[in-house]
């Protein structure tokens, strides 16, 4: 779910998320960091830092999270998942 919350941030793509993770921050670190910490530690712009720090509370994430809980057969595979890419 942490990957999902970051992937729904407008203007934040896979490569940006990957760079942030390579800086030593984990998904939980990114989501619990304040805007100021993200700016200081990652050198990102204030607007993006604000979006990231509020990602887990965004309406888009909360809606997606609810859909996943209501449909337990649905699987979410992020790019770091061992099951990705799916083989058909």
Residue pairs with C-beta under 8 A, 6 or more apart in sequence:
1 65
1 68
1 76
2 27
2 28
2 30
2 31
2 56
3 17
3 27
3 76
3 78
3 80
4 61
4 64
4 65
4 68
4 76
4 78
5 31
5 55
5 56
5 58
5 61
6 12
6 17
6 27
6 30
6 31
6 52
6 55
7 14
7 17
7 78
8 55
8 58
8 60
8 61
8 64
9 48
9 51
9 52
9 55
9 58
10 51
11 48
11 51
12 48
12 51
12 52
14 79
18 79
20 30
20 42
21 27
21 30
23 41
23 42
25 33
25 41
25 42
30 38
30 52
31 52
31 53
31 55
31 56
33 41
33 52
33 53
34 53
35 46
35 49
35 50
35 52
35 53
36 49
38 44
38 48
38 49
38 52
38 53
39 45
39 46
39 49
42 49
44 52
55 61
67 74
68 74
68 76
75 83
77 83
77 84
77 86
78 84
